[in-house]
Amino acid sequence: MKCIRSEIIGWGHYLPAKVLTNDDLSKMVDTNDEWISTRTGIKVRHIAEGETTADLSVKASQMALKRAGLDIKDIDLIVTGTLTPDNTTPSVSAKISGMMGARLGIPTFDVAAACSGFAYALTVADNMIRLGQVKTALVIGAETLSNVVDWTDRNTCVLFGDGAGAVVLRAKEGDGTSQDTGILSTKLYSDGSQYNSLYVSGGVATTKTAGFVVMNGKEVFKFAVGALSEASEWVMQDAGVSVEDVDWLLPHQANIRIIEGVGHKLGMPEEKVIVTVDHHGNTSAASIPLALSESMESGKIKKGDLVVISAMGAGFTWGGILVRI
């Protein structure tokens, strides 16, 4: 049965110039390269200086549009996943549309689902495309987490970095089978009872400040492996494919132990698991589009490859996406 799919036709990513190494951090807090590397897999992260979340987003979007062979005027929708917007309101997406000169009247909005932000944003854009409300969409994940990191807390400051990634989606007719190109299945979840396990301490209605990241690392780790695996399994089953059919697993790049745990639980060979956390750190909503764009740009992920994407973040929120590139 014929159906509309959302095909990824463009990809882009951007990282700020400043690089913060584990050795740099050892001069700021009581830590060292071995401790960070062993527990997280992170070696370096990028830090924005004089650039906002919108600035990073525009750079990633420009690359994505170039790869798609499109102009910003061709875009019908802009959605950004972020927990570090430039302003409380309006949205980063609205600012991006103005900075890039998007067509007047197109819908622009942000999705606040923390590290799951890009998965949520991609799902929303996919639904709007499949309903025929838009034909092309620019979907972004971008963060300047360095602005909400407590640089005196060694348990959290070693984890996070800044960056942005983007994809351009376009409507394409499919046959309704798992051989179609484009997004084949999506699934989103949340569990508000875990609200206090991972959050940013500030807020307009509470402290009137931005606040800092607060995390119960043990609870997050315990929940993450199961949640990411669950979401991955659901979208594969929904599309009627097996782990053996999948070319790549692309989980949220939070921590190498979580990534390895998900791969092991799903029975995915190590060589089929995308890992970029070593040189990006945890970039929250930017994590997945950064890793996806980098892998597509290098030729690692190729046209026709079947990719399982899974994300989990504060809320708790989590989700999965199955896409054939």
VENWOLIN-V910297 format. One record per residue. SS is DSSP state (h for helix, s for strand, l for the rest). PHI is phi as a letter, one per 30 degrees, with the letter a starting at -180 (* if undefined). D_FIRST is the distance of its C-alpha to the first C-alpha in Angstrom with 1 decimal. Layout:
ss={SS,SS}
phi={PHI,PHI}
d_first={D_FIRST,D_FIRST}
//
This chain:
ss={l,l,s,s,s,s,s,s,s,s,s,s,s,s,l,l,l,s,s,s,s,h,h,h,h,h,l,l,l,l,l,l,h,h,h,h,h,h,h,h,l,l,l,s,s,s,s,l,l,l,l,l,h,h,h,h,h,h,h,h,h,h,h,h,h,h,h,h,l,l,l,h,h,h,l,l,s,s,s,s,s,l,l,l,l,l,l,l,l,l,l,h,h,h,h,h,h,h,h,h,l,l,l,l,l,l,s,s,s,s,s,l,l,h,h,h,h,h,h,h,h,h,h,h,h,h,h,h,h,h,l,l,l,l,l,s,s,s,s,s,s,s,s,s,h,h,h,h,l,l,l,l,l,h,h,h,h,l,l,s,l,s,s,s,s,s,s,s,s,s,s,s,s,s,l,l,l,l,l,l,l,s,s,s,s,s,s,s,s,s,l,h,h,h,h,h,h,s,s,s,l,l,s,l,l,l,l,l,s,l,l,l,s,s,s,l,h,h,h,h,h,h,h,h,h,h,h,h,h,h,h,h,h,h,h,h,h,h,h,l,l,l,h,h,h,l,l,s,s,s,s,l,l,l,l,h,h,h,h,h,h,h,h,h,h,h,l,l,l,h,h,h,s,l,l,l,h,h,h,h,l,s,l,l,l,h,h,h,h,h,h,h,h,h,h,h,h,l,l,l,l,l,l,l,l,s,s,s,s,s,s,s,s,l,l,l,s,s,s,s,s,s,s,s,l}
phi={*,d,a,c,c,c,c,d,c,a,b,a,a,a,b,e,d,d,c,c,d,d,d,d,d,d,d,c,b,d,a,a,e,d,d,d,d,d,d,b,i,d,c,b,b,c,b,d,b,i,b,c,d,d,e,d,d,d,d,d,d,e,d,d,d,d,d,d,i,b,c,e,d,d,d,c,a,b,b,b,c,a,c,b,d,d,b,e,a,d,d,d,e,d,d,d,d,d,d,c,i,d,d,d,j,d,d,b,a,c,b,c,b,h,d,c,e,d,d,d,d,d,d,d,d,e,d,d,d,d,d,i,d,b,c,b,b,c,c,b,b,b,b,b,d,e,d,b,c,d,d,c,c,d,d,c,d,d,d,c,b,c,l,a,b,a,b,c,c,b,d,b,d,b,d,i,c,d,d,d,d,j,d,c,a,b,a,c,b,a,b,d,d,c,e,d,d,a,a,c,d,c,l,e,d,c,c,i,b,d,i,b,d,b,b,c,e,d,d,d,d,d,d,d,e,d,d,d,d,e,d,d,d,d,d,d,d,d,d,i,b,c,e,d,d,d,d,b,c,b,d,e,d,c,a,d,d,d,e,d,d,d,e,d,d,d,i,d,e,e,d,c,c,d,b,b,e,d,c,c,i,d,c,h,d,d,e,d,d,d,d,d,d,d,d,d,d,d,i,d,c,c,e,j,d,c,b,c,c,b,b,a,a,e,k,d,b,a,a,b,b,c,b,c,d}
d_first={0.0,3.8,6.5,10.2,12.2,16.0,17.6,21.3,23.1,26.6,28.8,32.4,35.2,38.8,41.7,45.1,48.0,50.1,49.6,51.0,51.8,52.6,56.2,56.2,55.2,57.9,60.4,58.9,58.4,59.6,56.9,56.6,54.1,54.1,53.4,50.5,48.9,49.3,47.7,45.1,44.5,45.3,47.8,47.4,45.7,45.8,47.6,47.2,50.6,50.7,46.9,44.8,41.2,40.2,42.2,40.3,36.9,37.8,38.7,35.5,33.5,35.4,34.5,30.8,30.8,32.8,30.4,27.5,29.7,29.5,32.2,32.5,32.2,28.6,27.7,26.3,26.8,29.2,29.1,31.7,32.1,35.9,38.8,41.4,40.9,43.7,44.5,43.8,42.4,40.8,37.9,37.9,34.8,36.8,39.6,37.3,36.0,39.6,40.8,38.1,38.2,34.7,33.7,35.3,33.4,30.4,29.9,31.6,32.2,33.0,31.7,34.5,33.2,35.8,34.6,31.1,31.1,28.9,26.2,26.4,26.5,23.5,21.5,22.7,21.9,18.3,17.8,19.5,17.4,14.0,15.7,16.8,20.4,21.2,20.0,22.4,24.2,27.3,27.3,30.7,32.5,36.3,39.4,43.2,43.9,47.4,48.3,47.7,49.0,52.4,54.1,56.7,54.3,53.8,51.1,48.6,49.9,49.2,45.5,44.3,43.8,42.5,39.7,36.5,33.1,30.3,26.9,25.2,21.5,19.5,16.2,13.8,10.4,8.4,5.6,5.5,8.2,12.0,12.7,11.5,14.7,15.6,15.9,13.7,15.7,18.9,21.5,24.8,28.0,31.6,34.9,37.6,40.2,40.5,41.3,44.8,43.8,42.7,43.5,45.5,48.8,49.0,47.5,48.3,48.9,50.8,52.9,52.2,51.8,49.0,50.1,49.3,46.7,47.7,46.1,46.7,45.7,45.8,43.5,41.0,41.0,40.8,37.7,35.9,35.3,33.7,31.7,30.3,29.5,27.8,25.5,24.6,24.0,21.8,19.3,19.3,18.7,15.9,14.0,15.1,17.7,21.5,24.5,25.0,21.7,22.9,25.1,26.7,27.7,28.8,30.6,32.7,35.9,38.4,40.5,40.5,41.2,38.2,36.0,37.5,37.2,33.4,32.9,35.2,33.5,30.0,31.6,30.7,33.2,35.6,34.8,31.1,32.1,32.6,36.1,37.6,39.7,42.8,43.1,41.2,42.3,40.1,38.9,36.9,33.9,34.6,34.4,30.8,30.3,33.7,32.8,29.4,30.9,33.9,31.9,29.7,32.8,34.7,31.9,31.6,28.0,26.3,23.2,20.5,22.2,20.5,22.7,23.3,25.2,27.3,29.9,32.6,35.3,37.8,36.9,35.9,32.4,29.9,26.2,23.8,21.1,19.0,18.4,17.9,20.5}
//
